[in-house]
């Protein structure tokens, strides 16, 4: 399958759209009092199980096994150790399936069932949810005591519904356990406003993003890059267009995931001061905000924001040394350990680190507004090209993405940033050595 043909697939988007009527049904039944608290938990759990079976078939057992083992660990392991156990077991289970896919793809050269890809993707999202709960339990933000162990609607159903909730089964954003419990308990007596208008508006945005992506992919197919006849500038612009099309696919999925959560009543934030409603409480990022980032550190914080917050809490805060590279290193492990993941995420980490030194050095030297404007423009172009390299390397996963970046010279942008990083690091290391000698 070629790169452009691969970009036409919309499996995840289709399944999430089919779930929207059930989200609206849950909201209106709960708001009108037709569902008790127990039945609300049962509704999201049963629909989640049915959705998993219909979309993943036999591979839905991957998710059910993880959910079952997670419940057993919560019941049997001391809260102070629960996170280590949950993290170790879940990541081992997820890594096994990632490596099995690689074995079948690269060693046996067998086509992998799309249902397996879908199941492993859902398993990655499940890893986010259950490790978030395990951290909450370890930090005593969520407490299950002896008096609640015998109450099925207090412990078991909330945990099961959180792990298998149909609104977050196939896509983000990451919703916390306390958010889901708060919605379930309060939707009948203090429901959020009718989400029909905001969901309709966001669906229009999904259609617009899909149309823009369709036009972009059509143009890229009709004007394919040829290394023998195309200029270097055209190659840069063509690959940038490919990277933008891949990113728009993410924005589309994030927006439809927001729609699904909003339709069920999740993500509502009430602004008491301005008396306005805001349904962006659960969001992985906005197209304009993310694409307007002028440096890699801003882009890293804004891109897939709930996952970035989860990685910060799970890895960055807990590491004492090499926090940035440990965080991106875990991210490549979580994504599947393909060759492209190694190149993409380590390049991302190095360029974020270089970005810190470059801006700290350059900003004090920008005296006039024209210099500042020129610097902003060049920084934005540099960020766009680096992000293009990262996205293509990660999404294509194998050597094809790396070859594309090399023949079009786009790979020179992250390479230049990494060289600058080493230039800045050498004086810092020299000062550290001399300080140890004299002090």
JOWO-V885774 format. One record per helix or strand. SS is the DSSP state (2 for helix, 1 for strand). FROM is the first residue (numbers start at 1). LEN is the number of residues. If there is no record, write none. Layout:
ss: (SS/SS)
from: (FROM/FROM)
len: (LEN/LEN)
This chain:
ss: (2/2/2/2/2/2/2/2/2/2/1/1/2/2/2/2/2/2/2/2)
from: (3/11/37/82/114/146/156/177/196/232/269/276/287/296/305/323/339/369/399/411)
len: (4/21/40/26/25/3/8/10/27/32/3/3/5/7/12/13/27/28/9/28)
